[in-house]
Amino acid sequence: MPGNSGSDPAVVVGRVSGAFGVRGWVKAVSFTDPPVNLVGYRPWTLRRGDAEHRVDVLEGREHGSAVVVRLQGVDTREQAEALKGFEVTVLRSQLPPPAPGEYYRVDLIGLRVINLEGAELGEVVDVMETGANDVLVVRGDRERLVPFVLGEFVKSVNLAESRMVVDWDPEF
């Protein structure tokens, strides 16, 4: 992540939503596009609160809008149910490079945000999905919500310098 050079942050790519069948398969909501890409990331680190453990994906497939996956060491419905609610994370380095002009949310978190006049607005602390477009949560002297619309509001993103330039009034 910018600002943490040398680190390889965990990226949430899905969430276990419950058991599937009686042989230990889990059903997962995928945050990847297409959803079945979740199966290809290996290994997974499952995380809920302070609990975290690595699991190997043995096989999986799309099932409706979710995916179903068989994990090593998870052989019963009860074991699969115990994983409900865990986030599925992978290391940032496991993700393919984004296309030009596209960014992973994890890469935007921590960027310094300045406007066209050079006023420091703060740091990106979150990226919210709204349906129409993503919105940057920028925290500085106060919190600002800046639409992540390249060209219109977001003028440049420089990951190497951990900086983003936006067309945004500091009073807004």
TILUM-350782 format. One record per atom (N, C-alpha, C): atom name; x negated, y negated, z. Coordinates in Angstrom, 2 decimals, padded with zeros to 5 digits. Each point is the difference from the previous one (the first is absolute). Layout:
% TILUM-350782
+-------+---------+---------+---------+
| atome |       X |       Y |       Z |
+-------+---------+---------+---------+
|    CA |       X |       Y |       Z |
...
+-------+---------+---------+---------+
//
This chain:
% TILUM-350782
+-------+---------+---------+---------+
| atome |       X |       Y |       Z |
+-------+---------+---------+---------+
|     N | -000.85 |  001.18 |  000.00 |
|    CA |  000.85 | -001.18 |  000.00 |
|     C | -000.89 | -001.23 |  000.00 |
|     N |  000.38 | -001.03 | -000.74 |
|    CA | -000.78 | -001.21 |  000.03 |
|     C | -000.17 | -000.48 |  001.43 |
|     N | -001.18 | -000.49 |  000.28 |
|    CA | -000.27 | -000.45 |  001.35 |
|     C | -000.58 |  001.10 |  000.86 |
|     N |  000.19 |  001.24 | -000.40 |
|    CA | -000.55 |  001.14 |  000.72 |
|     C | -000.87 |  000.80 | -000.94 |
|     N | -001.03 | -000.61 | -000.56 |
|    CA | -000.81 |  000.66 | -000.99 |
|     C | -000.56 |  001.30 |  000.55 |
|     N | -000.01 |  001.01 | -000.84 |
|    CA | -000.50 |  001.30 |  000.40 |
|     C |  001.08 |  000.88 |  000.59 |
|     N |  001.17 | -000.53 |  000.28 |
|    CA |  001.06 |  000.82 |  000.58 |
|     C |  000.82 |  000.65 | -001.10 |
|     N |  000.69 |  001.03 |  000.36 |
|    CA |  000.88 |  000.70 | -000.93 |
|     C |  001.33 |  000.20 |  000.72 |
|     N |  000.87 | -001.02 | -000.06 |
|    CA |  001.22 |  000.03 |  000.82 |
|     C |  000.97 |  001.09 | -000.44 |
|     N |  000.81 |  000.42 |  000.95 |
|    CA |  001.09 |  000.93 | -000.29 |
|     C |  001.14 | -000.77 | -000.64 |
|     N |  000.61 |  000.62 | -001.00 |
|    CA |  001.12 | -000.61 | -000.71 |
|     C |  001.20 |  000.91 |  000.16 |
|     N |  001.13 | -000.55 |  000.44 |
|    CA |  001.22 |  000.79 |  000.15 |
|     C |  000.59 |  000.24 | -001.39 |
|     N |  000.13 |  001.27 | -000.38 |
|    CA |  000.52 |  000.35 | -001.32 |
|     C |  001.31 |  000.79 |  000.08 |
|     N |  000.48 |  000.25 |  001.22 |
|    CA |  001.26 |  000.73 |  000.15 |
|     C |  000.34 |  000.21 |  001.46 |
|     N |  001.10 |  000.73 |  000.21 |
|    CA |  000.46 |  000.31 |  001.36 |
|     C |  000.71 |  001.35 | -000.02 |
|     N | -000.31 |  000.85 |  000.97 |
|    CA |  000.67 |  001.29 |  000.12 |
|     C |  001.41 | -000.25 |  000.51 |
|     N |  000.99 |  000.49 | -000.75 |
|    CA |  001.39 | -000.25 |  000.39 |
|     C |  000.67 |  001.21 |  000.63 |
|     N | -000.67 |  001.15 |  000.00 |
|    CA |  000.57 |  001.17 |  000.66 |
|     C | -000.49 |  001.29 | -000.60 |
|     N |  000.63 |  001.09 |  000.42 |
|    CA | -000.34 |  001.33 | -000.49 |
|     C |  000.77 |  000.30 | -001.28 |
|     N | -000.55 |  000.88 | -000.81 |
|    CA |  000.67 |  000.45 | -001.22 |
|     C | -000.06 |  001.52 |  000.00 |
|     N |  001.13 |  000.64 |  000.18 |
|    CA |  000.02 |  001.46 |  000.05 |
|     C | -000.47 |  000.52 |  001.33 |
|     N | -000.31 |  001.32 |  000.02 |
|    CA | -000.36 |  000.65 |  001.26 |
|     C | -001.46 |  000.45 |  000.05 |
|     N | -000.77 | -000.27 | -001.05 |
|    CA | -001.37 |  000.49 | -000.07 |
|     C | -001.06 | -001.07 |  000.25 |
|     N |  000.38 | -001.10 |  000.64 |
|    CA | -000.98 | -001.00 |  000.40 |
|     C | -000.23 | -001.13 | -000.99 |
|     N |  000.72 | -000.02 | -001.09 |
|    CA | -000.14 | -001.12 | -000.94 |
|     C |  000.57 | -001.26 |  000.64 |
|     N | -000.59 | -001.14 | -000.35 |
|    CA |  000.51 | -001.29 |  000.47 |
|     C |  000.55 | -000.78 | -001.18 |
|     N |  000.96 | -000.84 |  000.30 |
|    CA |  000.53 | -000.94 | -000.99 |
|     C | -000.60 | -001.35 |  000.33 |
|     N | -000.45 | -000.71 | -001.04 |
|    CA | -000.65 | -001.29 |  000.24 |
|     C |  000.55 | -001.06 | -000.95 |
|     N |  000.15 | -001.20 |  000.53 |
|    CA |  000.33 | -001.17 | -000.81 |
|     C | -001.33 | -000.52 | -000.52 |
|     N | -000.10 | -000.18 | -001.30 |
|    CA | -001.24 | -000.44 | -000.61 |
|     C |  000.07 | -001.48 | -000.32 |
|     N | -001.09 | -000.72 |  000.28 |
|    CA | -000.11 | -001.41 | -000.36 |
|     C | -000.85 | -000.17 | -001.26 |
|     N | -000.27 |  001.12 | -000.69 |
|    CA | -000.81 | -000.05 | -001.22 |
|     C |  000.92 | -000.06 | -001.22 |
|     N | -000.57 | -000.37 | -001.12 |
|    CA |  000.77 | -000.09 | -001.24 |
|     C | -000.76 |  000.74 | -001.10 |
|     N |  000.53 |  001.13 | -000.48 |
|    CA |  001.23 |  000.67 |  000.39 |
|     C | -000.15 |  000.69 |  001.36 |
|     N |  001.13 |  000.32 |  000.64 |
|    CA | -000.04 |  000.59 |  001.34 |
|     C | -000.85 |  001.27 |  000.12 |
|     N | -000.02 |  000.82 | -001.03 |
|    CA | -000.73 |  001.26 |  000.06 |
|     C | -001.51 | -000.21 |  000.13 |
|     N | -000.51 | -001.19 | -000.29 |
|    CA | -001.43 | -000.28 |  000.17 |
|     C | -000.46 |  000.24 |  001.44 |
|     N |  000.92 | -000.09 |  000.95 |
|    CA | -000.32 |  000.23 |  001.41 |
|     C | -000.65 |  001.37 |  000.20 |
|     N |  000.44 |  000.98 | -000.76 |
|    CA | -000.50 |  001.36 |  000.14 |
|     C | -001.48 |  000.08 | -000.39 |
|     N | -000.44 | -000.83 | -000.91 |
|    CA | -001.37 |  000.06 | -000.49 |
|     C | -001.05 | -000.58 |  000.93 |
|     N |  000.41 | -000.78 |  000.99 |
|    CA | -000.97 | -000.57 |  000.94 |
|     C | -000.31 |  001.03 |  001.07 |
|     N | -001.28 |  000.33 |  000.13 |
|    CA | -000.41 |  001.03 |  000.95 |
|     C | -001.34 | -000.36 |  000.60 |
|     N | -000.17 |  000.17 |  001.29 |
|    CA |  001.00 |  000.42 |  000.98 |
|     C |  000.87 | -001.19 |  000.41 |
|     N |  001.04 |  000.31 |  000.75 |
|    CA |  000.83 | -001.02 |  000.61 |
|     C | -000.46 | -000.17 |  001.44 |
|     N |  000.17 | -001.19 |  000.51 |
|    CA | -000.08 | -000.21 |  001.44 |
|     C |  001.39 | -000.40 |  000.44 |
|     N |  000.57 |  000.79 |  000.89 |
|    CA |  001.34 | -000.29 |  000.53 |
|     C | -000.17 | -000.83 |  001.26 |
|     N |  000.78 | -001.10 |  000.08 |
|    CA | -000.18 | -000.94 |  001.11 |
|     C |  001.37 | -000.44 |  000.53 |
|     N |  000.14 |  000.06 |  001.31 |
|    CA |  001.18 | -000.56 |  000.68 |
|     C | -000.46 | -000.49 |  001.36 |
|     N |  000.05 | -001.31 |  000.19 |
|    CA | -000.52 | -000.58 |  001.24 |
|     C | -001.48 |  000.29 |  000.11 |
|     N | -000.41 |  000.55 |  001.14 |
|    CA | -001.41 |  000.36 |  000.21 |
|     C | -000.34 |  001.39 | -000.50 |
|     N |  001.02 |  000.77 | -000.36 |
|    CA | -000.24 |  001.37 | -000.49 |
|     C | -000.42 | -000.04 | -001.47 |
|     N | -001.07 |  000.72 | -000.31 |
|    CA | -000.51 |  000.01 | -001.36 |
|     C | -000.72 |  001.32 | -000.24 |
|     N |  000.31 |  000.64 | -001.15 |
|    CA | -000.76 |  001.20 | -000.36 |
|     C | -000.01 |  000.21 | -001.51 |
|     N | -001.11 |  000.60 | -000.45 |
|    CA | -000.18 |  000.28 | -001.42 |
|     C |  000.64 |  001.32 | -000.37 |
|     N |  000.63 |  000.03 | -001.17 |
|    CA |  000.59 |  001.24 | -000.50 |
|     C | -000.33 |  000.14 | -001.48 |
|     N | -000.18 |  001.24 | -000.43 |
|    CA | -000.23 |  000.27 | -001.41 |
|     C |  001.32 |  000.32 | -000.67 |
|     N |  000.20 | -000.57 | -001.17 |
|    CA |  001.19 |  000.25 | -000.81 |
|     C | -000.28 |  001.24 | -000.83 |
|     N |  000.83 |  001.02 |  000.14 |
|    CA | -000.19 |  001.24 | -000.76 |
|     C |  000.74 | -000.03 | -001.33 |
|     N |  001.22 | -000.54 |  000.03 |
|    CA |  000.79 | -000.13 | -001.23 |
|     C |  001.17 | -000.93 |  000.29 |
|     N |  000.63 | -000.46 | -001.07 |
|    CA |  001.15 | -000.86 |  000.16 |
|     C |  000.65 | -000.29 | -001.33 |
|     N |  001.18 | -000.58 |  000.08 |
|    CA |  000.74 | -000.32 | -001.22 |
|     C |  001.03 | -001.08 |  000.31 |
|     N |  000.49 | -000.62 | -001.06 |
|    CA |  001.06 | -000.99 |  000.14 |
|     C |  001.29 |  000.72 |  000.37 |
|     N |  000.79 | -000.63 |  000.83 |
|    CA |  001.30 |  000.54 |  000.38 |
|     C |  000.95 | -001.18 |  000.17 |
|     N |  000.77 | -000.28 | -001.04 |
|    CA |  000.86 | -001.18 |  000.01 |
|     C | -000.86 | -001.25 |  000.04 |
|     N |  000.29 | -000.91 |  000.90 |
|    CA | -000.79 | -001.23 |  000.11 |
|     C | -001.18 |  000.16 |  000.95 |
|     N | -000.15 |  001.19 |  000.58 |
|    CA | -001.10 |  000.26 |  000.94 |
|     C | -000.93 |  001.06 | -000.58 |
|     N | -000.93 |  000.45 |  000.81 |
|    CA | -000.85 |  001.12 | -000.37 |
|     C |  000.05 |  001.02 |  001.14 |
|     N | -000.21 |  001.26 | -000.33 |
|    CA | -000.12 |  001.04 |  001.01 |
|     C | -001.40 |  000.58 | -000.11 |
|     N | -000.59 |  000.26 |  001.16 |
|    CA | -001.42 |  000.34 |  000.05 |
|     C | -000.23 |  001.12 |  001.01 |
|     N | -000.91 |  000.90 | -000.38 |
|    CA | -000.46 |  001.03 |  000.93 |
|     C | -001.36 | -000.42 |  000.50 |
|     N | -000.14 | -000.11 |  001.32 |
|    CA | -001.23 | -000.45 |  000.64 |
|     C | -000.67 |  001.18 |  000.70 |
|     N | -001.32 |  000.03 | -000.06 |
|    CA | -000.74 |  001.06 |  000.66 |
|     C |  000.26 | -000.06 |  001.50 |
|     N |  000.28 |  001.17 |  000.60 |
|    CA |  000.22 |  000.08 |  001.43 |
|     C |  001.41 | -000.31 |  000.44 |
|     N |  000.87 | -000.34 | -000.93 |
|    CA |  001.41 | -000.27 |  000.32 |
|     C |  000.80 |  001.12 | -000.65 |
|     N |  000.42 |  000.98 |  000.83 |
|    CA |  000.58 |  001.23 | -000.54 |
|     C |  001.46 |  000.23 |  000.40 |
|     N |  000.52 | -000.83 |  000.92 |
|    CA |  001.37 |  000.21 |  000.45 |
|     C |  000.80 | -001.29 | -000.13 |
|     N |  001.30 |  000.15 | -000.01 |
|    CA |  000.89 | -001.16 | -000.05 |
|     C | -000.24 | -000.90 |  001.22 |
|     N | -000.23 |  000.62 |  001.16 |
|    CA | -000.21 | -000.77 |  001.22 |
|     C | -001.27 | -000.84 | -000.10 |
|     N | -001.07 |  000.57 | -000.54 |
|    CA | -001.24 | -000.77 | -000.19 |
|     C |  000.23 | -001.15 | -000.97 |
|     N |  000.75 |  000.26 | -001.06 |
|    CA |  000.30 | -001.05 | -000.99 |
|     C |  000.85 | -001.10 |  000.62 |
|     N |  001.01 |  000.36 |  000.78 |
|    CA |  000.87 | -000.99 |  000.65 |
|     C | -000.79 | -000.88 |  000.96 |
|     N | -001.03 |  000.57 |  000.64 |
|    CA | -000.82 | -000.77 |  000.95 |
|     C | -000.77 | -001.12 | -000.70 |
|     N | -000.13 |  000.07 | -001.32 |
|    CA | -000.73 | -001.02 | -000.75 |
|     C |  000.89 | -001.14 | -000.49 |
|     N |  001.31 |  000.12 |  000.23 |
|    CA |  000.93 | -001.03 | -000.44 |
|     C | -000.39 | -001.35 |  000.59 |
|     N | -000.03 | -001.04 | -000.86 |
|    CA | -000.33 | -001.34 |  000.44 |
|     C | -001.47 | -000.35 | -000.12 |
|     N | -000.86 |  000.97 | -000.26 |
|    CA | -001.43 | -000.30 | -000.17 |
|     C | -000.20 | -000.73 | -001.33 |
|     N | -000.87 | -001.02 |  000.02 |
|    CA | -000.41 | -000.67 | -001.23 |
|     C | -001.04 |  000.88 | -000.69 |
|     N |  000.06 |  000.01 | -001.32 |
|    CA | -001.02 |  000.68 | -000.79 |
|     C | -000.99 | -001.07 | -000.45 |
|     N | -001.27 |  000.15 |  000.42 |
|    CA | -001.01 | -000.96 | -000.40 |
|     C | -001.13 |  000.71 | -000.75 |
|     N | -000.64 | -000.75 | -000.87 |
|    CA | -001.21 |  000.45 | -000.68 |
|     C | -001.00 | -001.15 |  000.07 |
|     N | -001.25 |  000.30 | -000.28 |
|    CA | -001.00 | -001.06 | -000.01 |
|     C |  000.15 | -000.85 | -001.25 |
|     N | -000.26 | -001.28 |  000.12 |
|    CA |  000.09 | -000.92 | -001.14 |
|     C | -000.84 |  000.52 | -001.17 |
|     N | -001.15 |  000.60 |  000.28 |
|    CA | -000.88 |  000.49 | -001.05 |
|     C |  000.61 |  001.16 | -000.80 |
|     N |  001.06 |  000.63 |  000.53 |
|    CA |  000.66 |  001.09 | -000.71 |
|     C |  000.96 | -000.52 | -001.08 |
|     N |  000.35 | -001.26 |  000.05 |
|    CA |  000.95 | -000.56 | -000.95 |
|     C | -000.71 | -000.38 | -001.29 |
|     N |  000.68 |  000.14 | -001.14 |
|    CA | -000.64 | -000.43 | -001.25 |
|     C | -000.11 | -001.52 | -000.02 |
|     N | -000.96 | -000.52 | -000.79 |
|    CA | -000.10 | -001.46 | -000.08 |
|     C |  001.28 | -000.59 | -000.58 |
|     N |  000.45 | -001.13 |  000.54 |
|    CA |  001.21 | -000.62 | -000.55 |
|     C | -000.28 | -000.57 | -001.39 |
|     N |  001.03 | -000.12 | -000.78 |
|    CA | -000.12 | -000.60 | -001.33 |
|     C | -000.35 | -001.48 |  000.15 |
|     N | -000.60 | -000.60 | -001.02 |
|    CA | -000.31 | -001.44 |  000.08 |
|     C |  001.24 | -000.82 |  000.36 |
|     N | -000.15 | -000.91 |  000.95 |
|    CA |  001.11 | -000.84 |  000.43 |
|     C |  000.94 |  000.68 |  000.99 |
|     N | -000.33 |  001.23 |  000.42 |
|    CA |  000.79 |  000.70 |  001.01 |
|     C | -000.87 |  000.20 |  001.22 |
|     N |  000.65 |  000.08 |  001.18 |
|    CA | -000.73 |  000.11 |  001.25 |
|     C |  000.73 |  000.95 |  000.92 |
|     N | -000.75 |  000.74 |  000.79 |
|    CA |  000.60 |  000.77 |  001.08 |
|     C |  000.24 | -000.94 |  001.17 |
|     N |  001.09 |  000.22 |  000.71 |
|    CA |  000.32 | -000.84 |  001.15 |
|     C | -001.18 | -000.06 |  000.99 |
|     N | -000.61 |  001.15 |  000.26 |
|    CA | -001.09 |  000.05 |  000.97 |
|     C | -001.15 | -000.91 | -000.41 |
|     N | -000.16 | -000.25 | -001.30 |
|    CA | -001.07 | -000.88 | -000.46 |
|     C |  000.32 | -001.48 |  000.21 |
|     N |  001.28 | -000.32 |  000.14 |
|    CA |  000.41 | -001.39 |  000.20 |
|     C | -000.03 | -000.41 |  001.47 |
|     N |  000.21 |  000.98 |  000.89 |
|    CA |  000.00 | -000.29 |  001.43 |
|     C | -001.38 | -000.52 |  000.40 |
|     N | -000.03 | -001.13 |  000.68 |
|    CA | -001.25 | -000.57 |  000.47 |
|     C | -000.57 | -001.08 | -000.91 |
|     N |  000.58 | -000.19 | -001.18 |
|    CA | -000.50 | -001.05 | -000.89 |
|     C |  000.31 | -001.37 |  000.58 |
|     N | -000.97 | -000.94 | -000.09 |
|    CA |  000.24 | -001.39 |  000.35 |
|     C |  000.83 | -000.62 | -001.11 |
|     N |  000.97 | -000.80 |  000.37 |
|    CA |  000.88 | -000.63 | -000.98 |
|     C | -000.20 | -001.50 |  000.06 |
|     N | -000.33 | -000.58 | -001.17 |
|    CA | -000.13 | -001.45 | -000.11 |
|     C |  000.89 | -000.47 | -001.15 |
|     N |  000.43 | -001.25 |  000.08 |
|    CA |  000.83 | -000.51 | -001.10 |
|     C | -000.87 | -000.73 | -001.01 |
|     N |  000.62 | -000.51 | -001.05 |
|    CA | -000.73 | -000.64 | -001.09 |
|     C | -000.78 | -001.23 |  000.45 |
|     N |  000.46 | -000.65 |  001.08 |
|    CA | -000.69 | -001.18 |  000.52 |
|     C | -001.11 |  000.38 |  000.97 |
|     N | -000.19 |  001.28 |  000.26 |
|    CA | -001.05 |  000.46 |  000.90 |
|     C |  000.41 |  000.13 |  001.45 |
|     N |  001.28 | -000.20 |  000.30 |
|    CA |  000.47 |  000.13 |  001.39 |
|     C |  000.08 |  001.49 |  000.37 |
|     N | -000.57 |  000.32 |  001.15 |
|    CA |  000.00 |  001.37 |  000.52 |
|     C |  001.38 |  000.29 |  000.59 |
|     N |  000.70 |  001.01 | -000.54 |
|    CA |  001.34 |  000.34 |  000.48 |
|     C | -000.02 |  001.13 |  001.02 |
|     N | -001.05 |  000.79 | -000.01 |
|    CA | -000.10 |  001.11 |  000.94 |
|     C | -000.49 |  001.26 | -000.67 |
|     N |  000.44 |  001.13 |  000.53 |
|    CA | -000.45 |  001.31 | -000.44 |
|     C |  001.21 |  000.88 | -000.28 |
|     N | -000.09 |  000.82 | -001.04 |
|    CA |  001.08 |  000.94 | -000.31 |
|     C | -000.01 |  001.07 |  001.09 |
|     N |  001.13 |  000.13 |  000.73 |
|    CA |  000.11 |  000.99 |  001.06 |
|     C |  000.94 |  001.14 | -000.37 |
|     N |  000.81 | -000.22 | -001.04 |
|    CA |  000.93 |  001.05 | -000.44 |
|     C |  000.49 | -000.34 | -001.39 |
|     N |  000.52 |  001.02 | -000.68 |
|    CA |  000.64 | -000.18 | -001.29 |
|     C |  001.34 |  000.71 |  000.09 |
|     N |  001.08 | -000.77 | -000.18 |
|    CA |  001.36 |  000.55 |  000.12 |
|     C |  000.59 |  000.22 | -001.39 |
|     N |  000.71 |  001.12 | -000.15 |
|    CA |  000.75 |  000.24 | -001.22 |
|     C |  001.37 | -000.61 |  000.16 |
|     N |  000.43 | -000.75 | -001.00 |
|    CA |  001.34 | -000.61 |  000.08 |
|     C |  000.92 |  000.47 | -001.11 |
|     N | -000.52 |  000.77 | -000.93 |
|    CA |  000.81 |  000.42 | -001.14 |
|     C | -000.34 | -000.82 | -001.23 |
|     N |  000.14 | -001.31 |  000.11 |
|    CA | -000.30 | -000.87 | -001.15 |
|     C | -001.51 | -000.08 | -000.21 |
|     N | -000.73 | -000.29 |  001.05 |
|    CA | -001.46 | -000.06 | -000.05 |
|     C | -000.52 |  000.17 |  001.42 |
|     N | -001.26 |  000.34 |  000.13 |
|    CA | -000.60 |  000.11 |  001.32 |
|     C | -000.20 | -001.40 |  000.57 |
|     N | -000.05 | -000.08 |  001.32 |
|    CA | -000.20 | -001.27 |  000.69 |
|     C | -001.17 |  000.16 |  000.96 |
|     N | -000.94 | -000.94 | -000.09 |
|    CA | -001.16 |  000.00 |  000.90 |
|     C |  000.38 | -000.66 |  001.31 |
|     N | -000.36 |  000.63 |  001.11 |
|    CA |  000.16 | -000.61 |  001.30 |
|     C | -001.38 | -000.59 |  000.34 |
|     N | -000.06 | -001.34 |  000.01 |
|    CA | -001.26 | -000.71 |  000.21 |
|     C |  000.06 | -000.65 |  001.38 |
|     N | -000.95 |  000.34 |  000.85 |
|    CA | -000.01 | -000.55 |  001.35 |
|     C | -001.21 | -000.89 |  000.18 |
|     N |  000.26 | -001.24 |  000.37 |
|    CA | -001.05 | -000.98 |  000.29 |
|     C |  000.47 | -000.84 |  001.16 |
|     N |  000.11 | -001.33 | -000.21 |
|    CA |  000.54 | -000.87 |  001.05 |
|     C |  001.46 |  000.36 |  000.28 |
|     N |  000.62 |  000.65 | -000.97 |
|    CA |  001.35 |  000.55 |  000.15 |
|     C |  000.16 |  001.09 | -001.06 |
|     N |  001.11 |  000.70 |  000.03 |
|    CA |  000.22 |  001.06 | -000.97 |
|     C |  000.72 | -000.53 | -001.23 |
|     N | -000.49 |  000.39 | -001.18 |
|    CA |  000.62 | -000.40 | -001.26 |
|     C |  000.31 |  001.25 | -000.81 |
|     N |  001.07 | -000.05 | -000.75 |
|    CA |  000.37 |  001.08 | -000.92 |
|     C | -000.20 | -000.53 | -001.41 |
|     N | -000.95 |  000.61 | -000.72 |
|    CA | -000.35 | -000.46 | -001.34 |
|     C |  000.31 |  001.11 | -000.99 |
|     N |  000.86 | -000.26 | -000.99 |
|    CA |  000.30 |  001.04 | -001.00 |
|     C | -001.28 |  000.42 | -000.73 |
|     N | -000.20 |  001.31 | -000.11 |
|    CA | -001.17 |  000.50 | -000.72 |
|     C |  000.37 |  000.11 | -001.47 |
|     N | -000.02 | -001.16 | -000.67 |
|    CA |  000.30 | -000.08 | -001.43 |
|     C | -001.24 | -000.58 | -000.66 |
|     N | -000.75 |  000.89 | -000.67 |
|    CA | -001.23 | -000.43 | -000.66 |
|     C |  000.31 | -001.02 | -001.09 |
|     N | -000.81 | -001.04 | -000.05 |
|    CA |  000.17 | -001.04 | -001.00 |
|     C |  000.87 | -001.14 |  000.48 |
|     N |  001.11 |  000.32 |  000.64 |
|    CA |  000.91 | -001.05 |  000.47 |
|     C | -000.43 | -000.54 |  001.37 |
|     N | -000.06 |  000.88 |  001.01 |
|    CA | -000.39 | -000.43 |  001.35 |
|     C | -001.42 |  000.43 |  000.35 |
|     N | -000.37 |  001.21 | -000.42 |
|    CA | -001.34 |  000.51 |  000.27 |
|     C | -000.85 | -000.28 | -001.23 |
|     N | -000.96 | -000.91 |  000.15 |
|    CA | -000.82 | -000.43 | -001.13 |
|     C | -001.22 |  000.88 | -000.21 |
|     N | -000.59 |  000.48 |  001.09 |
|    CA | -001.15 |  000.90 | -000.14 |
|     C | -000.16 |  000.85 |  001.25 |
|     N | -000.53 |  001.20 | -000.22 |
|    CA | -000.32 |  000.93 |  001.08 |
|     C | -001.45 |  000.40 | -000.20 |
|     N | -000.82 | -000.27 |  001.00 |
|    CA | -001.41 |  000.35 | -000.08 |
|     C | -000.32 |  000.92 |  001.16 |
|     N |  000.03 |  001.32 | -000.27 |
|    CA | -000.25 |  000.97 |  001.06 |
|     C | -001.43 | -000.08 |  000.50 |
|     N | -000.95 | -000.26 | -000.89 |
|    CA | -001.41 | -000.06 |  000.39 |
|     C | -000.25 | -001.13 |  001.01 |
|     N |  000.73 | -001.10 | -000.13 |
|    CA | -000.15 | -001.13 |  000.91 |
|     C |  001.08 | -000.04 |  001.07 |
|     N |  000.87 |  001.03 |  000.03 |
|    CA |  001.10 |  000.08 |  000.98 |
|     C |  000.84 | -001.27 |  000.00 |
|     N |  000.35 | -000.46 | -001.21 |
|    CA |  000.70 | -001.29 | -000.12 |
|     C |  001.10 |  000.08 | -001.05 |
|     N |  001.08 | -000.71 |  000.27 |
|    CA |  001.11 | -000.13 | -000.94 |
|     C |  000.36 | -001.47 | -000.09 |
|     N |  000.22 | -000.48 | -001.23 |
|    CA |  000.41 | -001.38 | -000.21 |
|     C |  001.45 |  000.02 | -000.43 |
|     N |  000.81 | -000.83 |  000.67 |
|    CA |  001.44 | -000.05 | -000.28 |
|     C |  000.44 | -001.43 | -000.28 |
|     N |  001.06 | -000.12 | -000.77 |
|    CA |  000.65 | -001.28 | -000.24 |
|     C |  001.13 | -000.09 |  001.03 |
|     N | -000.33 | -000.55 |  001.18 |
|    CA |  000.95 |  000.00 |  001.11 |
|     C | -000.23 | -001.23 |  000.87 |
|     N |  001.04 | -000.71 |  000.29 |
|    CA | -000.07 | -001.19 |  000.85 |
|     C | -000.21 |  000.45 |  001.46 |
|     N | -001.04 | -000.52 |  000.66 |
|    CA | -000.24 |  000.41 |  001.40 |
|     C |  001.13 | -000.37 |  000.95 |
|     N |  000.83 | -000.95 | -000.40 |
|    CA |  001.12 | -000.41 |  000.86 |
|     C |  001.18 |  000.95 | -000.13 |
|     N | -000.02 |  000.86 | -000.99 |
|    CA |  001.13 |  000.90 | -000.25 |
|     C | -000.22 |  001.31 |  000.72 |
+-------+---------+---------+---------+
//
